């Protein structure tokens, strides 16, 4: 009778169970199921040994006892496989995955398989030479078929739900399944007397513990709090279980008394950690160096606990309670609109980057509108990246009419994104997001390359045109390598720099004046000209025209509308035009939509007119047809 492998397996599982039970845990569903797996594995190993002993001594044991013990062991293998499936899906709502009807059918099938294992015949075998003991027959075959079916279904379901479940947990269970399958093949097909299925189960459980369920992996060693990994696990579990939680992020980068030593500050932070950890109604996680995240187990407790925490913070910390922290708070009361815990960390970081530097604001509440807006922004980012990777960025052109020459002498290039359904995404829907995400640098370069390609394929001089205007955002203007990149593109396509006019806004000067002027000077030395776009909006000031070496000033539509509707605005615009023309700069009137406006603008001495009166922005092909028709 060979049971040394099973005894070794029991020792491994017992050791894991003792360690697991004594460590600090999150108290989530997956931990409870893992504990069940440990218990079922232990029971299965004990039954394995018991069945081997019963078969070995079957001559002296009651036949019914041998039969019951052996088949109970087989049933335990089925239960273990089924619980492993539940464990893999513990990140999602089990009923939501299978449906109530599906859950009932699944349990009914498992019950039927257990009954079949119980009633089908089983044979007991003893090798007289080696003393090896094993069982065979239809009952054993049925067990293996059932277990394999459960494991295959587990893999299929996990793959189908891969975006919702933990990949680490699935990988751990997959390793366990591989161990079990190899052991089952060896035991059932190759050498029946090598009883290693139980040992494979013990090894698999150990892999799950080491790779995923070791509570030490969830602890921040510096503070003893739960770490970011634990936060993601805990909150994802709460979201899948529809738990009514609230979340507060507190960043402690700022405090009132900056003359306090770092030693005292560390002491104060330790006091804060102990205080928060002692509150039963919250879970405390350390996200970054000076950021703690508190999860209220029930959002109804948030207001009460918040008052307690606020009162304690006002009392001060450290020796003499002379350290008053002023944390930056991000509060998420309702998580019903959140899809994943990872999104919460993304939203908190996004809000901190936008608001944390403002000394007058240290409390931000994340509302459902903010959540929806952030998800929309992430979707826009995805669409921008997809468009850049799959040539979905398109350039439209809007012709600009020269009042003096009575023809179209230039055009403005405007970016569009072609979506999967064929519709166009207009700049107002993605430019701001592209700037915030940093994608505008790459997007702008793609647009500039397409404009240069267009000019190379369609020489402007042959169409009676002089240049194409290309917009630059604030982020692009502040980018140190902008001039180098654009000059390299013009050289690549052999473009005359006189064919390019770059549009900048007044706000670009406010963003990073040094880099902007460096880029402008370098590009102007190469031969590129510049326009000041949207004059008349925001912080319009004639000083901007003095500071920025531009050749053209573009009047915003709102300013022109005010000119015709408001007597006081007329005097302001007359003065602005007089000063701009006195500096030998040209003026473009944007947003002209009617013949009346065009005729009035032409009388003012404005050089160029742009707007829907002539043409909306059109594709390159439509633009060429328009110019060929109207510039004859």
C-alpha positions as CSV (number, residue, x, y, z in Angstrom):
1,X,0.0,0.0,0.0
2,X,1.7,3.2,-1.3
3,X,0.3,6.3,0.5
4,X,3.5,8.3,1.0
5,X,2.6,10.7,-1.9
6,X,-0.8,11.4,-0.4
7,X,0.6,12.0,3.1
8,X,3.1,14.5,1.6
9,X,0.2,16.2,-0.1
10,X,-1.8,16.4,3.1
11,X,1.2,18.1,4.8
12,X,1.5,20.6,2.0
13,X,-2.3,21.5,2.2
14,X,-2.3,21.7,6.0
15,X,0.7,24.0,5.9
16,X,-1.0,26.3,3.4
17,X,-4.3,26.2,5.4
18,X,-2.5,27.2,8.7
19,X,-0.6,30.1,7.0
20,X,-3.6,31.3,5.1
21,X,-5.9,31.3,8.2
22,X,-3.4,33.3,10.3
23,X,-2.7,36.1,7.8
24,X,-4.5,39.4,7.4
25,X,-7.1,39.1,4.6
26,X,-9.5,41.4,2.7
27,X,-12.6,39.3,3.5
28,X,-13.7,39.0,-0.1
29,X,-15.5,36.2,-1.9
30,X,-12.4,34.7,-3.6
31,X,-10.6,34.2,-0.2
32,X,-13.6,32.3,1.1
33,X,-13.8,30.1,-1.9
34,X,-10.0,29.5,-1.8
35,X,-10.4,28.4,1.8
36,X,-13.2,26.0,0.6
37,X,-10.7,24.7,-2.0
38,X,-8.2,24.0,0.7
39,X,-10.7,22.2,2.9
40,X,-12.1,20.1,0.0
41,X,-8.6,19.3,-1.2
42,X,-7.7,18.1,2.3
43,X,-10.9,16.0,2.6
44,X,-10.2,14.5,-0.9
45,X,-6.7,13.5,0.1
46,X,-7.9,11.9,3.3
47,X,-10.5,10.0,1.3
48,X,-7.9,9.0,-1.2
49,X,-5.8,7.5,1.6
50,X,-8.9,5.9,3.2
51,X,-10.0,4.4,-0.1
52,X,-6.5,2.9,-0.7
53,X,-6.5,1.4,2.8
54,X,-10.1,0.1,2.4
55,X,-9.2,-1.6,-1.0
56,X,-5.9,-2.9,0.4
57,X,-7.7,-4.5,3.3
58,X,-11.0,-5.3,1.5
59,X,-10.9,-8.9,2.5
60,X,-11.3,-7.9,6.1
61,X,-13.4,-4.7,5.6
62,X,-17.1,-4.7,4.9
63,X,-17.7,-4.5,1.2
64,X,-20.2,-1.6,1.6
65,X,-17.6,0.4,3.5
66,X,-15.0,-0.1,0.7
67,X,-17.5,0.9,-1.9
68,X,-18.7,4.0,0.0
69,X,-15.3,5.3,0.8
70,X,-14.0,4.8,-2.8
71,X,-16.9,6.4,-4.4
72,X,-17.0,9.3,-1.9
73,X,-13.4,10.0,-3.0
74,X,-14.4,10.1,-6.6
75,X,-17.3,12.5,-5.8
76,X,-14.9,14.8,-3.9
77,X,-12.8,15.1,-7.2
78,X,-15.9,16.3,-9.0
79,X,-16.8,18.8,-6.2
80,X,-13.2,20.1,-6.2
81,X,-13.3,20.7,-10.0
82,X,-16.7,22.4,-9.7
83,X,-15.5,24.7,-6.8
84,X,-12.4,25.6,-8.9
85,X,-14.8,26.9,-11.6
86,X,-16.6,29.1,-9.0
87,X,-13.2,30.3,-7.8
88,X,-12.1,31.4,-11.3
89,X,-15.4,33.3,-11.8
90,X,-15.3,34.9,-8.3
91,X,-14.5,38.3,-9.8
92,X,-17.9,38.4,-11.5
93,X,-21.5,37.8,-10.5
94,X,-21.9,34.0,-10.8
95,X,-25.6,34.2,-11.5
96,X,-25.0,37.0,-14.0
97,X,-22.6,34.7,-15.9
98,X,-24.7,31.6,-16.1
99,X,-28.2,33.1,-15.5
100,X,-30.5,31.7,-12.9
101,X,-31.7,29.0,-15.3
102,X,-28.1,28.2,-16.3
103,X,-27.1,27.9,-12.6
104,X,-30.0,25.5,-12.0
105,X,-29.1,23.4,-15.0
106,X,-25.4,23.3,-14.1
107,X,-26.2,22.1,-10.6
108,X,-28.6,19.6,-11.9
109,X,-26.0,18.2,-14.3
110,X,-23.4,18.0,-11.6
111,X,-25.9,16.2,-9.3
112,X,-26.8,13.7,-12.0
113,X,-23.1,13.0,-12.7
114,X,-22.5,12.4,-8.9
115,X,-25.5,10.0,-8.9
116,X,-24.1,8.2,-11.9
117,X,-20.7,7.9,-10.2
118,X,-22.5,6.5,-7.2
119,X,-24.4,3.8,-9.1
120,X,-22.0,2.8,-11.8
121,X,-19.9,-0.3,-11.2
122,X,-16.3,0.1,-9.9
123,X,-13.5,-2.4,-9.8
124,X,-10.8,-2.6,-7.1
125,X,-7.2,-3.7,-8.1
126,X,-4.2,-4.8,-6.0
127,X,-0.8,-5.6,-7.5
128,X,0.4,-8.6,-5.5
129,X,4.0,-7.9,-6.4
130,X,4.2,-4.2,-5.6
131,X,1.3,-3.8,-3.3
132,X,0.0,-1.0,-5.5
133,X,-3.8,-0.3,-5.1
134,X,-6.1,1.5,-7.6
135,X,-9.7,1.5,-8.7
136,X,-11.1,1.2,-12.3
137,X,-14.4,0.7,-14.0
138,X,-17.3,2.8,-15.3
139,X,-17.6,4.8,-12.1
140,X,-13.9,6.0,-12.4
141,X,-14.3,6.7,-16.1
142,X,-17.5,8.8,-15.4
143,X,-15.5,10.7,-12.7
144,X,-12.7,11.6,-15.1
145,X,-15.2,12.5,-17.9
146,X,-17.1,14.8,-15.6
147,X,-14.0,16.5,-14.1
148,X,-12.5,17.0,-17.6
149,X,-15.9,18.5,-18.8
150,X,-16.0,20.9,-15.9
151,X,-12.3,22.0,-16.4
152,X,-12.8,22.5,-20.1
153,X,-16.0,24.6,-19.4
154,X,-14.0,26.6,-16.8
155,X,-11.3,27.4,-19.4
156,X,-13.9,28.3,-22.0
157,X,-16.0,30.5,-19.7
158,X,-12.9,32.2,-18.3
159,X,-11.6,33.0,-21.8
160,X,-15.0,34.3,-22.8
161,X,-15.1,36.6,-19.6
162,X,-11.4,37.5,-19.8
163,X,-12.0,41.2,-19.6
164,X,-14.0,40.9,-16.4
165,X,-12.0,38.3,-14.4
166,X,-8.6,38.4,-12.9
167,X,-6.0,37.1,-15.3
168,X,-3.7,36.1,-12.5
169,X,-6.3,34.0,-10.9
170,X,-7.2,32.3,-14.2
171,X,-3.5,31.6,-14.9
172,X,-3.1,30.1,-11.4
173,X,-6.1,27.8,-11.9
174,X,-4.9,27.0,-15.4
175,X,-1.6,25.7,-14.0
176,X,-3.5,23.7,-11.5
177,X,-5.7,22.2,-14.3
178,X,-2.6,21.3,-16.3
179,X,-1.0,19.6,-13.2
180,X,-4.3,17.7,-12.6
181,X,-4.7,16.6,-16.2
182,X,-1.1,15.3,-16.5
183,X,-1.5,13.4,-13.3
184,X,-4.9,12.0,-14.3
185,X,-3.5,10.8,-17.7
186,X,-0.5,9.1,-15.9
187,X,-2.8,7.5,-13.3
188,X,-5.6,6.4,-15.6
189,X,-3.8,5.5,-18.8
190,X,-0.1,4.9,-18.2
191,X,0.4,3.3,-14.8
192,X,-2.7,2.9,-12.7
193,X,-0.8,2.2,-9.5
194,X,0.8,5.6,-9.5
195,X,-1.7,7.6,-7.4
196,X,-0.7,11.2,-8.0
197,X,-4.0,13.0,-8.7
198,X,-4.2,14.1,-5.1
199,X,-0.5,15.3,-5.2
200,X,-1.3,17.3,-8.4
201,X,-4.2,18.9,-6.6
202,X,-2.0,19.9,-3.7
203,X,0.7,21.4,-6.0
204,X,-2.1,23.3,-7.9
205,X,-3.4,24.8,-4.6
206,X,0.1,25.8,-3.7
207,X,0.6,27.6,-7.1
208,X,-2.7,29.5,-6.5
209,X,-1.6,30.5,-3.0
210,X,1.9,31.6,-4.1
211,X,0.7,33.4,-7.3
212,X,-2.5,35.0,-6.1
213,X,-3.9,34.2,-2.7
214,X,-0.9,34.9,-0.5
215,X,-2.2,37.7,1.7
216,X,1.3,39.1,2.0
217,X,1.1,40.2,-1.6
218,X,-1.6,42.6,-0.6
219,X,0.3,44.4,2.2
220,X,2.3,47.5,1.9
221,X,5.4,46.7,3.9
222,X,6.3,50.3,4.8
223,X,2.9,51.0,6.5
224,X,1.2,47.7,7.1
225,X,-1.8,48.9,5.1
226,X,-3.3,47.2,2.1
227,X,-1.6,48.1,-1.1
228,X,-2.9,49.2,-4.5
229,X,-3.1,45.6,-5.7
230,X,-5.4,44.8,-2.8
231,X,-7.5,47.9,-3.6
232,X,-8.1,46.6,-7.1
233,X,-9.0,43.2,-5.9
234,X,-11.3,44.4,-3.1
235,X,-13.2,47.0,-5.2
236,X,-13.6,44.8,-8.2
237,X,-15.1,42.2,-5.9
238,X,-17.4,44.8,-4.5
239,X,-18.4,46.0,-7.9
240,X,-19.2,42.5,-9.1
241,X,-21.2,41.9,-6.0
242,X,-23.1,45.2,-6.4
243,X,-22.0,46.3,-2.9
244,X,-23.0,49.8,-1.9
245,X,-19.5,51.3,-1.1
246,X,-18.0,54.8,-1.2
247,X,-14.4,55.8,-1.8
248,X,-12.3,58.6,-0.5
249,X,-8.7,59.4,-1.7
250,X,-6.6,61.6,0.6
251,X,-3.3,63.0,-0.6
252,X,-1.0,64.4,2.1
253,X,1.6,66.3,0.1
254,X,0.6,69.6,1.9
255,X,0.6,70.6,5.5
256,X,0.4,74.0,7.3
257,X,3.6,74.0,9.4
258,X,6.5,73.5,6.9
259,X,9.2,74.0,9.6
260,X,8.5,70.7,11.2
261,X,11.2,68.0,10.8
262,X,10.6,65.0,8.6
263,X,10.9,62.8,11.7
264,X,7.9,64.4,13.3
265,X,6.0,64.3,10.0
266,X,6.6,60.5,9.8
267,X,5.4,60.1,13.3
268,X,2.3,62.1,12.5
269,X,1.6,59.9,9.4
270,X,2.0,56.8,11.5
271,X,-0.6,58.2,13.9
272,X,-3.0,58.8,11.0
273,X,-2.5,55.3,9.7
274,X,-3.3,53.8,13.1
275,X,-6.3,56.0,13.6
276,X,-7.8,55.1,10.2
277,X,-7.0,51.4,10.6
278,X,-9.0,51.3,13.8
279,X,-12.2,52.4,12.2
280,X,-14.2,49.2,11.6
281,X,-16.4,50.7,8.9
282,X,-13.6,51.5,6.4
283,X,-10.8,49.6,4.6
284,X,-7.6,51.7,4.2
285,X,-5.3,51.2,1.3
286,X,-2.0,52.9,0.4
287,X,-2.0,53.9,-3.2
288,X,1.2,56.0,-3.5
289,X,3.8,57.5,-1.2
290,X,1.5,60.1,0.3
291,X,-1.9,59.0,-0.8
292,X,-4.3,56.8,1.1
293,X,-7.6,55.5,-0.2
294,X,-10.4,54.7,2.2
295,X,-13.3,52.4,1.1
296,X,-16.5,52.7,3.2
297,X,-18.0,49.3,3.3
298,X,-21.4,50.9,3.2
299,X,-21.9,54.4,1.7
300,X,-24.5,55.2,4.4
301,X,-21.6,55.3,6.8
302,X,-19.5,57.8,4.8
303,X,-21.1,61.0,6.3
304,X,-20.8,59.8,9.9
305,X,-17.2,58.5,9.5
306,X,-16.3,61.6,7.6
307,X,-17.3,63.8,10.5
308,X,-15.2,61.7,12.9
309,X,-12.2,61.8,10.6
310,X,-12.5,65.5,9.9
311,X,-12.8,66.3,13.7
312,X,-9.7,64.3,14.5
313,X,-7.6,65.9,11.7
314,X,-8.5,69.4,13.1
315,X,-6.9,68.3,16.5
316,X,-3.5,67.9,14.9
317,X,-0.9,65.1,14.8
318,X,2.5,64.3,16.1
319,X,4.3,65.5,19.2
320,X,2.3,68.3,20.8
321,X,-0.3,67.8,18.0
322,X,1.3,70.7,16.2
323,X,1.2,69.2,12.7
324,X,-2.0,70.0,10.8
325,X,-2.4,68.2,7.6
326,X,-4.4,69.7,4.8
327,X,-5.1,66.7,2.5
328,X,-6.4,66.9,-1.0
329,X,-9.6,64.9,-1.0
330,X,-11.3,63.1,-3.9
331,X,-14.7,61.7,-2.9
332,X,-16.6,59.1,-4.8
333,X,-19.9,58.5,-3.0
334,X,-21.6,56.3,-5.6
335,X,-19.7,53.6,-7.6
336,X,-22.8,52.4,-9.6
337,X,-21.4,54.0,-12.7
338,X,-17.9,52.5,-12.4
339,X,-17.0,49.6,-14.6
340,X,-13.6,48.6,-13.0
341,X,-11.5,49.5,-10.0
342,X,-8.7,50.5,-12.3
343,X,-10.9,53.2,-13.7
344,X,-11.3,54.7,-10.2
345,X,-7.5,55.1,-9.9
346,X,-7.4,56.6,-13.3
347,X,-10.1,59.1,-12.5
348,X,-8.5,60.1,-9.2
349,X,-5.1,60.7,-10.9
350,X,-6.8,62.7,-13.6
351,X,-8.6,64.9,-11.1
352,X,-5.5,65.4,-9.0
353,X,-3.6,66.6,-12.1
354,X,-6.3,69.1,-12.9
355,X,-7.1,70.5,-9.4
356,X,-4.4,69.6,-6.9
357,X,-2.2,72.6,-7.7
358,X,-5.0,75.1,-6.9
359,X,-4.5,76.3,-3.4
360,X,-8.2,77.3,-3.0
361,X,-9.6,73.9,-3.8
362,X,-8.8,70.7,-1.8
363,X,-12.1,68.8,-2.0
364,X,-13.5,67.3,-5.2
365,X,-16.6,65.1,-5.4
366,X,-16.7,62.7,-8.4
367,X,-20.3,62.9,-9.6
368,X,-22.0,60.6,-12.2
369,X,-21.6,63.3,-14.8
370,X,-17.9,63.4,-14.2
371,X,-17.7,59.7,-14.4
372,X,-19.6,59.6,-17.7
373,X,-17.4,62.4,-19.1
374,X,-14.2,60.6,-18.1
375,X,-15.4,57.4,-19.8
376,X,-16.3,59.4,-22.9
377,X,-12.8,60.9,-22.9
378,X,-11.2,57.5,-22.6
379,X,-13.4,56.3,-25.5
380,X,-12.3,59.3,-27.5
381,X,-8.6,58.5,-26.7
382,X,-9.2,55.0,-27.9
383,X,-10.7,56.3,-31.2
384,X,-7.9,58.8,-31.7
385,X,-5.2,56.1,-31.2
386,X,-7.2,53.7,-33.5
387,X,-7.5,56.4,-36.2
388,X,-3.8,57.2,-36.0
389,X,-2.8,53.5,-36.2
390,X,-5.3,52.6,-39.0
391,X,-5.0,55.7,-41.2
392,X,-8.3,57.1,-40.0
393,X,-7.0,60.7,-39.7
394,X,-8.3,62.8,-42.6
395,X,-7.6,66.4,-43.6
396,X,-10.4,68.6,-44.9
397,X,-9.8,72.0,-46.5
398,X,-11.7,75.3,-46.3
399,X,-10.9,77.8,-49.0
400,X,-10.0,81.4,-48.1
401,X,-10.9,84.2,-50.5
402,X,-8.7,87.1,-51.3
403,X,-10.7,90.3,-51.5
404,X,-8.0,92.1,-53.5
405,X,-7.3,89.4,-56.0
406,X,-10.9,88.2,-56.2
407,X,-10.0,84.5,-56.1
408,X,-9.1,81.8,-53.6
409,X,-5.4,82.1,-52.7
410,X,-5.1,79.9,-49.7
411,X,-7.0,77.4,-47.5
412,X,-7.1,76.2,-43.9
413,X,-6.4,72.5,-43.2
414,X,-8.8,71.0,-40.6
415,X,-8.5,67.6,-39.1
416,X,-11.2,65.0,-39.0
417,X,-11.3,61.4,-37.6
418,X,-13.1,58.8,-39.6
419,X,-14.9,56.4,-37.2
420,X,-15.6,52.7,-37.6
421,X,-19.2,53.4,-38.8
422,X,-17.9,55.8,-41.5
423,X,-19.1,58.9,-39.7
424,X,-16.7,61.8,-39.0
425,X,-15.6,63.0,-35.6
426,X,-15.2,66.8,-35.6
427,X,-12.3,68.6,-33.9
428,X,-14.5,69.9,-31.1
429,X,-15.1,66.3,-30.0
430,X,-11.4,65.2,-29.7
431,X,-8.9,68.1,-29.9
432,X,-9.1,69.0,-26.2
433,X,-8.9,65.3,-25.2
434,X,-5.9,64.8,-27.6
435,X,-4.2,67.7,-25.9
436,X,-4.8,66.5,-22.3
437,X,-3.7,62.9,-23.2
438,X,-0.5,64.1,-25.1
439,X,-1.7,62.5,-28.3
440,X,-1.9,65.9,-30.0
441,X,1.8,65.9,-30.8
442,X,1.6,62.7,-32.9
443,X,-1.8,63.7,-34.3
444,X,-0.6,67.1,-35.4
445,X,2.4,65.6,-37.1
446,X,0.2,63.2,-39.0
447,X,-2.0,66.1,-40.2
448,X,1.1,68.1,-41.2
449,X,2.5,65.2,-43.2
450,X,-0.9,64.8,-45.0
451,X,-0.9,68.5,-45.9
452,X,2.7,68.2,-47.2
453,X,1.7,65.2,-49.2
454,X,-1.3,67.1,-50.6
455,X,0.9,70.0,-51.6
456,X,3.5,67.7,-53.2
457,X,0.8,65.9,-55.2
458,X,-1.1,69.2,-56.1
459,X,1.3,72.1,-56.6
460,X,-0.4,75.2,-55.3
461,X,1.0,77.6,-57.9
462,X,-0.8,75.7,-60.7
463,X,-4.1,76.3,-58.8
464,X,-3.4,80.0,-58.3
465,X,-2.9,79.4,-54.6
466,X,-0.1,80.5,-52.3
467,X,-0.2,78.5,-49.0
468,X,-2.1,76.1,-46.7
469,X,-2.8,77.1,-43.1
470,X,-2.2,74.4,-40.5
471,X,-3.4,74.8,-36.9
472,X,-1.1,74.3,-33.9
473,X,-2.4,73.7,-30.4
474,X,-1.0,75.1,-27.2
475,X,0.6,71.7,-26.4
476,X,2.3,71.6,-29.9
477,X,3.6,75.1,-29.5
478,X,5.2,74.2,-26.2
479,X,6.9,71.1,-27.6
480,X,10.6,71.7,-28.0
481,X,11.1,69.5,-31.0
482,X,8.2,71.0,-33.0
483,X,10.3,73.0,-35.4
484,X,12.8,70.1,-36.0
485,X,9.9,67.7,-36.7
486,X,8.1,70.0,-39.1
487,X,11.2,71.1,-41.0
488,X,12.1,67.4,-41.4
489,X,8.7,66.7,-42.9
490,X,8.9,69.6,-45.3
491,X,12.3,68.3,-46.4
492,X,11.0,64.8,-46.8
493,X,8.2,65.9,-49.2
494,X,10.4,68.7,-50.8
495,X,7.9,71.4,-49.8
496,X,8.6,75.1,-50.3
497,X,8.2,76.5,-46.8
498,X,6.4,79.5,-48.4
499,X,3.5,77.1,-49.1
500,X,3.0,76.6,-45.3
501,X,1.3,79.0,-42.8
502,X,1.0,77.8,-39.2
503,X,-1.8,79.1,-37.1
504,X,-1.3,79.7,-33.4
505,X,-3.6,81.1,-30.7
506,X,-3.1,83.8,-28.1
507,X,-3.3,81.2,-25.3
508,X,-0.2,79.4,-26.8
509,X,1.9,82.4,-25.6
510,X,0.6,82.0,-22.1
511,X,1.4,78.3,-22.1
512,X,5.2,78.4,-22.7
513,X,6.4,81.6,-24.3
514,X,10.1,80.5,-24.5
515,X,9.5,77.3,-26.4
516,X,6.9,78.9,-28.6
517,X,9.1,81.8,-29.7
518,X,12.1,79.4,-30.2
519,X,9.9,77.2,-32.5
520,X,8.5,80.2,-34.4
521,X,11.9,81.8,-35.0
522,X,13.4,78.6,-36.2
523,X,10.5,77.9,-38.6
524,X,10.4,81.5,-39.8
525,X,14.1,81.3,-40.6
526,X,13.3,78.3,-42.7
527,X,10.7,80.3,-44.6
528,X,7.4,79.4,-42.8
529,X,4.9,82.1,-42.0
530,X,2.5,82.4,-39.0
531,X,-1.0,83.5,-38.4
532,X,-2.6,84.6,-35.1
533,X,-5.9,82.6,-35.0
534,X,-9.1,83.5,-33.2
535,X,-8.3,87.1,-32.4
536,X,-11.2,88.5,-30.5
537,X,-11.7,85.6,-28.1
538,X,-10.5,84.8,-24.6
539,X,-7.8,87.2,-23.4
540,X,-7.5,89.2,-26.6
541,X,-4.9,91.8,-26.4
542,X,-2.9,93.8,-29.0
543,X,0.2,93.1,-27.0
544,X,0.1,89.5,-28.2
545,X,0.5,90.7,-31.8
546,X,3.5,92.7,-30.7
547,X,5.0,89.8,-28.9
548,X,4.4,87.2,-31.6
549,X,6.1,87.6,-35.0
550,X,3.0,86.8,-37.0
551,X,2.1,87.8,-40.6
552,X,-1.6,87.4,-40.5
553,X,-4.3,88.1,-37.9
554,X,-7.6,86.1,-38.1
555,X,-10.7,87.8,-36.6
556,X,-13.0,85.5,-34.8
557,X,-16.7,85.2,-36.0
558,X,-17.9,86.4,-32.6
559,X,-15.9,89.6,-33.0
560,X,-17.3,90.2,-36.5
561,X,-20.9,89.6,-35.4
562,X,-20.4,92.1,-32.5
563,X,-19.1,94.6,-35.0
564,X,-22.3,94.6,-37.0
565,X,-24.6,94.4,-33.9
566,X,-22.9,96.5,-31.3
567,X,-22.0,100.2,-31.8
568,X,-19.3,100.1,-29.0
569,X,-17.7,96.9,-30.5
570,X,-17.5,98.7,-33.8
571,X,-15.1,101.4,-32.4
572,X,-13.0,98.7,-30.7
573,X,-12.6,96.7,-33.9
574,X,-12.0,99.8,-36.1
575,X,-9.1,100.7,-33.7
576,X,-7.8,97.1,-33.8
577,X,-7.9,97.0,-37.5
578,X,-6.2,100.4,-37.9
579,X,-3.3,99.3,-35.5
580,X,-2.9,95.8,-37.2
581,X,-2.8,97.3,-40.7
582,X,-0.4,99.9,-39.4
583,X,2.0,97.1,-38.6
584,X,1.7,95.8,-42.2
585,X,-0.2,92.7,-41.1
586,X,-2.9,91.1,-43.1
587,X,-6.4,90.3,-41.7
588,X,-8.6,87.3,-42.3
589,X,-12.3,87.5,-41.4
590,X,-13.6,84.1,-40.3
591,X,-17.1,82.7,-40.1
592,X,-18.6,84.7,-42.9
593,X,-21.9,83.0,-43.8
594,X,-24.0,85.5,-45.8
595,X,-23.6,87.8,-48.8
596,X,-24.5,90.8,-46.7
597,X,-21.7,90.1,-44.2
598,X,-19.2,89.5,-47.1
599,X,-20.0,92.8,-48.8
600,X,-19.7,94.7,-45.5
601,X,-16.4,93.0,-44.7
602,X,-15.0,93.8,-48.1
603,X,-15.7,97.5,-47.5
604,X,-13.6,97.5,-44.3
605,X,-10.4,96.8,-46.1
606,X,-10.0,93.3,-44.7
607,X,-7.7,91.2,-46.9
608,X,-9.2,87.7,-46.8
609,X,-12.6,86.1,-46.1
610,X,-13.3,82.6,-44.9
611,X,-16.6,81.0,-44.1
612,X,-19.6,78.9,-45.2
613,X,-20.6,81.7,-47.6
614,X,-18.0,80.3,-49.9
615,X,-17.6,76.7,-48.7
616,X,-17.6,74.5,-45.7
617,X,-14.5,72.4,-45.0
618,X,-14.5,69.6,-47.7
619,X,-12.4,66.6,-48.6
620,X,-9.2,67.0,-50.6
621,X,-11.0,65.8,-53.7
622,X,-13.9,68.2,-53.3
623,X,-11.5,71.0,-52.6
624,X,-9.6,70.5,-55.8
625,X,-12.8,70.5,-57.8
626,X,-13.9,73.7,-56.0
627,X,-10.6,75.5,-56.7
628,X,-10.4,74.4,-60.3
629,X,-14.0,75.6,-60.9
630,X,-13.7,78.9,-59.1
631,X,-10.1,80.0,-59.8
632,X,-10.4,79.7,-63.6
